[in-house]
Amino acid sequence: MKLAVLAALAGSAAAFAPASNFGTTSSTAVRMSETVTEEATSAAASEETAAAPAAPAALTLNGWTADAALPCHGLPGAVSPLGFFDPLGFTKEMDLNGVKRFREAEVMHGRVAMMATVGYLIGESTPTITYGMDVHHTIANDQIPEVPGTVLFPFFLAINIAEALRASTGWVEPGLGPLFSLREKYYPGDIGFDPFGLKPKDAEAFANMQTKELSNGRLAMLAA
């Protein structure tokens, strides 16, 4: 009888033991804590991704998109057999604005040299208004001093106006950006002057035409 009473008391005491429930509750709380932590981390990462500004897309101008991994950021003008020719490393590790400025100078000087080369031939062997439509056989280098000031003044005035229009088209105004910098949406040499509509609309054709212009301009700079 005593053994039966003791067994009943032991069974009722075991019913109030909290060990197993505490373990289950503790493990559940740990799992809930880990879940909350993972959700908070994921939310923070999402906020950082949303807050980070997207990298600006490179502009495409006349079919050309600047690529810093290429020589001169991928501008056309590398002609065989020399290909990209820069033995002194002027454009090595140069930023995009510097490369565009160098190309602008090359294109403009090449155009002036081509006009000067043609001017030598015309001035020495073709009737001109300056000399009364008579063939003047003075060599080209001696003709400028012979031209009267009434003709030179409007000539130089036209040059100044053309240069002012070119500068306002392609260059950033002083005080509105870094000095000697071109506009972001300006392609070097493309001032919008195309009265005969010769500018190709296809990117590859435009690159080929500019390469030809650069080749002739470089030759004219050597000749002039």
C-alpha positions as CSV (number, residue, x, y, z in Angstrom):
1,M,0.0,0.0,0.0
2,K,2.8,2.4,0.8
3,L,4.5,1.6,-2.5
4,A,1.3,2.5,-4.3
5,V,1.0,5.8,-2.5
6,L,4.7,6.7,-3.3
7,A,4.2,5.8,-7.0
8,A,1.2,8.0,-7.2
9,L,3.0,10.9,-5.6
10,A,6.0,10.5,-7.9
11,G,3.7,10.5,-11.0
12,S,1.9,13.7,-9.9
13,A,5.2,15.4,-9.2
14,A,6.5,14.5,-12.6
15,A,3.5,16.2,-14.2
16,F,4.7,19.6,-12.8
17,A,8.3,19.2,-14.1
18,P,9.0,22.1,-16.6
19,A,12.2,20.7,-18.2
20,S,10.9,19.5,-21.5
21,N,8.6,22.5,-22.1
22,F,11.4,24.9,-21.3
23,G,13.7,23.3,-23.8
24,T,11.1,23.4,-26.5
25,T,10.2,27.0,-25.8
26,S,13.9,28.0,-25.8
27,S,14.7,26.4,-29.1
28,T,11.6,28.0,-30.7
29,A,12.6,31.4,-29.4
30,V,16.1,31.0,-30.9
31,R,14.7,30.0,-34.3
32,M,12.3,33.1,-34.2
33,S,15.3,35.3,-33.3
34,E,17.3,34.0,-36.2
35,T,14.4,34.6,-38.6
36,V,13.9,38.2,-37.4
37,T,17.7,38.8,-37.7
38,E,17.8,37.4,-41.3
39,E,14.7,39.5,-42.3
40,A,16.3,42.7,-40.8
41,T,19.6,42.0,-42.7
42,S,17.7,41.4,-45.9
43,A,15.7,44.6,-45.5
44,A,18.8,46.6,-44.8
45,A,20.6,45.2,-47.9
46,S,17.5,46.1,-50.0
47,E,17.5,49.6,-48.7
48,E,21.2,50.0,-49.4
49,T,20.7,48.7,-53.0
50,A,17.8,51.1,-53.5
51,A,19.8,54.0,-52.1
52,A,22.9,53.4,-54.2
53,P,22.8,55.6,-57.3
54,A,22.9,53.7,-60.6
55,A,26.0,54.2,-62.7
56,P,25.4,56.7,-65.5
57,A,25.1,55.0,-68.9
58,A,27.7,56.0,-71.4
59,L,26.4,58.4,-74.1
60,T,26.4,57.2,-77.7
61,L,27.3,60.0,-80.2
62,N,27.2,59.3,-83.9
63,G,27.4,55.6,-83.2
64,W,30.4,55.9,-80.9
65,T,30.3,54.9,-77.2
66,A,33.3,55.8,-75.1
67,D,35.2,52.7,-73.9
68,A,38.2,53.4,-71.5
69,A,39.6,50.0,-72.4
70,L,40.3,51.0,-76.0
71,P,42.9,53.5,-77.3
72,C,41.5,57.0,-77.3
73,H,38.3,55.6,-75.8
74,G,37.4,53.9,-79.1
75,L,37.4,57.0,-81.3
76,P,38.0,56.2,-85.0
77,G,41.2,57.2,-86.7
78,A,43.5,54.3,-86.3
79,V,44.6,53.5,-89.9
80,S,46.8,50.7,-91.2
81,P,49.7,49.9,-91.5
82,L,50.5,51.8,-88.2
83,G,47.1,51.3,-86.5
84,F,46.9,53.3,-83.3
85,F,50.0,55.5,-83.5
86,D,51.0,57.4,-80.3
87,P,54.7,56.7,-79.7
88,L,55.1,59.5,-77.2
89,G,52.1,58.4,-75.1
90,F,50.1,61.7,-75.2
91,T,46.8,59.9,-74.7
92,K,48.0,57.2,-72.3
93,E,45.8,57.0,-69.3
94,M,44.1,60.3,-70.4
95,D,40.5,60.9,-69.3
96,L,37.6,61.2,-71.8
97,N,37.5,65.0,-71.8
98,G,41.2,65.2,-72.6
99,V,40.9,62.7,-75.5
100,K,37.9,64.5,-76.9
101,R,39.8,67.8,-76.7
102,F,42.8,66.4,-78.5
103,R,40.5,65.0,-81.2
104,E,38.8,68.3,-81.6
105,A,42.1,70.0,-82.1
106,E,43.2,67.4,-84.6
107,V,40.0,67.6,-86.7
108,M,40.0,71.4,-86.8
109,H,43.7,71.8,-87.6
110,G,43.3,69.1,-90.3
111,R,40.4,71.0,-91.9
112,V,42.3,74.3,-91.9
113,A,45.3,72.6,-93.4
114,M,43.2,71.0,-96.2
115,M,41.7,74.4,-97.0
116,A,45.2,76.0,-96.9
117,T,46.6,73.3,-99.3
118,V,43.8,73.9,-101.8
119,G,44.2,77.6,-101.3
120,Y,47.8,77.4,-102.4
121,L,46.8,75.8,-105.7
122,I,43.9,78.1,-106.3
123,G,45.8,81.3,-105.3
124,E,48.7,80.6,-107.7
125,S,46.8,79.4,-110.8
126,T,43.2,80.4,-110.7
127,P,41.6,83.8,-111.3
128,T,40.3,85.4,-108.0
129,I,38.2,88.4,-107.1
130,T,41.1,89.9,-105.2
131,Y,43.2,90.2,-108.4
132,G,40.3,91.3,-110.6
133,M,39.7,87.8,-111.9
134,D,43.2,87.7,-113.6
135,V,45.6,84.9,-113.1
136,H,48.2,86.2,-110.7
137,H,51.5,84.3,-110.8
138,T,52.8,85.5,-107.5
139,I,53.6,82.6,-105.2
140,A,51.1,82.0,-102.5
141,N,53.4,83.0,-99.6
142,D,53.8,86.5,-101.1
143,Q,50.1,87.1,-101.8
144,I,48.9,88.1,-98.3
145,P,50.9,91.3,-98.2
146,E,49.5,92.2,-101.6
147,V,45.9,91.9,-100.5
148,P,44.3,95.2,-99.6
149,G,43.0,95.8,-96.1
150,T,39.4,96.2,-97.4
151,V,39.5,92.6,-98.4
152,L,41.4,91.2,-95.4
153,F,39.2,92.8,-92.8
154,P,35.9,91.0,-93.8
155,F,38.0,87.8,-94.3
156,F,39.3,87.8,-90.8
157,L,36.0,89.0,-89.4
158,A,34.3,85.9,-91.0
159,I,37.0,83.7,-89.4
160,N,36.3,85.2,-86.0
161,I,32.6,84.7,-86.3
162,A,33.0,81.1,-87.4
163,E,35.4,80.4,-84.5
164,A,32.9,82.0,-82.0
165,L,30.1,79.8,-83.3
166,R,32.2,76.7,-83.1
167,A,33.3,77.5,-79.5
168,S,29.7,78.1,-78.4
169,T,28.6,74.8,-80.0
170,G,31.2,72.4,-78.6
171,W,32.8,74.0,-75.6
172,V,31.6,74.6,-72.0
173,E,31.3,78.3,-71.1
174,P,33.9,79.6,-68.6
175,G,32.5,79.5,-65.1
176,L,30.0,76.7,-65.9
177,G,32.4,73.9,-65.7
178,P,36.1,73.0,-65.9
179,L,38.2,75.1,-68.2
180,F,39.0,73.7,-71.7
181,S,36.3,71.1,-71.6
182,L,33.9,70.0,-74.3
183,R,30.2,69.5,-73.8
184,E,29.2,66.0,-72.8
185,K,26.8,65.6,-75.8
186,Y,29.3,67.1,-78.3
187,Y,31.1,64.8,-80.7
188,P,34.6,66.2,-81.6
189,G,34.4,68.1,-84.9
190,D,30.6,67.7,-85.4
191,I,29.5,71.4,-85.3
192,G,26.3,70.6,-87.2
193,F,27.5,72.2,-90.5
194,D,26.4,69.8,-93.3
195,P,24.8,71.8,-96.1
196,F,24.9,69.0,-98.6
197,G,23.7,66.3,-96.3
198,L,26.9,64.2,-96.6
199,K,27.0,63.0,-93.0
200,P,26.2,59.3,-92.9
201,K,23.5,58.1,-90.5
202,D,25.0,54.6,-90.1
203,A,27.6,54.3,-87.3
204,E,30.1,52.3,-89.3
205,A,29.8,54.6,-92.4
206,F,30.3,57.6,-90.2
207,A,33.4,56.1,-88.6
208,N,34.8,55.3,-92.0
209,M,34.1,58.9,-93.3
210,Q,35.8,60.4,-90.2
211,T,38.8,58.1,-90.6
212,K,39.2,59.3,-94.2
213,E,38.8,63.0,-93.1
214,L,41.5,62.5,-90.4
215,S,43.8,60.8,-92.8
216,N,43.5,63.6,-95.4
217,G,43.8,66.2,-92.6
218,R,47.0,64.6,-91.3
219,L,48.5,64.6,-94.7
220,A,47.5,68.2,-95.3
221,M,49.1,69.3,-92.0
222,L,52.3,67.7,-93.2
223,A,52.0,69.3,-96.6
224,A,51.0,72.8,-95.4
